[in-house]
C-alpha cells in the first residue's frame, strides 16, 4: 500500500516514539530503532501497544498508539 503525503513516516514520526531505554530493553528480540525490524514486526508491536503491555514501564498515551496504527495502516512508510 502506498503512503499518502500526510501518512506518518518511520524516521520522522515513529522512531522518535521509542526511547533509548525501550530500544535497549527490546534489543534481545528486535531493534526498535531499525526501520526493517519495526516494519517487519509492526502488527505484533501494534497489538502489544493496544494491549498496554508495551513498553514495559507503562502504556503509551492513546495518541501515540493511534499514530503507530496510522503508520501500520499506511503500509509502514519510511
N, C-alpha and C positions, 0 to 999 in steps of 0.2 A: 504494500500500500504506500503510495507516495504521500509525503508530508506536505501540508499546505504551508504557506509562508508564516502563518501565525501558530503553527504547531511548535511545542517545546522541542528544543534540541538537547542532546546529551551534554555537550561541553558548557553551554550557556545556562541551562536550566536544571538538568538532572544531576550532573556530577557535583555541583555545589550543595546539594541536599545531604550528601554523605559526608559526615565529619571524619577527620583523620582517625579518631578512635573507632568509628564504625568500620572504616576500611581495615584497620589493624585487627580488630576482633573477628572479622569475617575472612581474613586472608587465607585461613586454612581451607576454606571452601571455594571462595571466588574473590576476585579483586573488584571491589565496588568502585574503584577509580578507573576501571577499564571499560570502555565502550563495549568491546567484544564480550566480556564476561557478563556485564549487566544486561545487555540486549539479549544474550543467549538465555539468561535466567529471568527475564523481565516478568513473565507470567507468575512464576513462583515467588519472586520478590513482591509483586503486587498483592498476591494472596496473603503473604505474611504481613505486609503493611496494613491491609484492610482488617486483618485479624487483630492487629495491635500488638503483635509479639515481635516486631522488628521496628526499630532497633531494640536491643535487649534492655536498655535502660529506660524505656518508655515509648509509648506510641507517638507517631508523628501527628501533628495537627491535621485536621481534615483537608485543608487547602493544599498541603504538601502531598498527601495521598492522592488527591484529585489531580494535581499536576503530573504526578508519576503515571496515573491511569491515562491521562490525555496523551502522554508521550507513548505509552504502550499502544493505545488505540490508533495513533498516527503512524505506527509501524516502526517505532524506535529510531527516529532520525538522529543522525549525528548532530 
